[in-house]
Amino acid sequence: MHKIHIYRISLMLAIFVLIFYMTWRPIVADIEEIPYLIGMSQCNLGEPWRIKMNEDLIARAQEYPEIRLVLTDAAQDNQKQIEDVKWLMDLGIDLLIISPNESEPLTPIISEAYQKIPVIVLDRKVNSDDYTLFIGADNRVIGMRAGEYVKNLLGPAGGHVVEIMGLPGSKPTVERSEGFRDSLSDRDNIRIVEEITANWLRDPAEDSFFAYLQTHKSEKIDVVYSHNDPMALGAYRAAQKAHRTDMVFIGIDGLIGEEGGINLVKEGVLDITFIYPTGGAEAIECALQLLRRQTFSQKEIILDNIRIDKNNCDPYLHRET
Ligand code: FRU
């Protein structure tokens, strides 16, 4: 009697294990067959350039069956991005790619992740050396090139500039501004008459610049230097609304598409822009090398920026760089 009972229990257990195995086997096999789980912590997806970065990451990752990419969106919220990184770590990612919203609040969690896995910092720098690799263009150089353009444009007479700034705590804001100012430092007669912080966003740039123009109706403005194309477009719209056609606009990003910087140059909205590469494809290539235990001799990969003006915009109108 006792033996029969044990047989029954064993049989039921065997059936249960068999059903469980058959149900879950495809999932288990799937995970086992994909050796590398990469986490991408994106600071926001509210701007076209960020969407392009994610598209570049996904497109390149799809070329490698051994990679699975998990992406999060912090919606420009530092605390949310810290939570995102924790969530990715708990998920068991093998490597973290991160484009931090603001440097200071994100630095500690990036250091923490770096104690455990390789970390690639993409486009926006952090305040420590606790990461494996930085990939991005040189924002100080872009700022300097914008400054050189302004000096040539205004000539010996000089003039007035309004600077539209990105998010204050993000490194590209600081570096694009510093490079620009360094380049103008040998010219006393070029004055930055106003700094407007629009946090990288088009509509706040439009509203704030319009308000400025309303209160400074008689002030001459020659150039609006904006830290990205969406804010430059916003500022341009404000100037149109205020019937001010006496100034030129400079942007950065150089995306393709109707509201992309290259088309805006073509249409005469912007005088110049700079193609600021997302680094998405490069990040996946480097991630794979790191996961395959290949090491890098350098800690930074600096991507090229290309200045776009009305003379060279045509070939770039449809081309992804
Ligand atoms: C998008 C963006 C770009 C800019 C970059 C700087 O979030 O604002 O427009 O070039 O970030 O990190």
Residues whose N, C-alpha, C, O or C-beta is under 5 A from the ligand:
A	BS01	FRU	E47 W49 R50 D123 R124 P172 W200 H227 N228 I252 D253 Y276
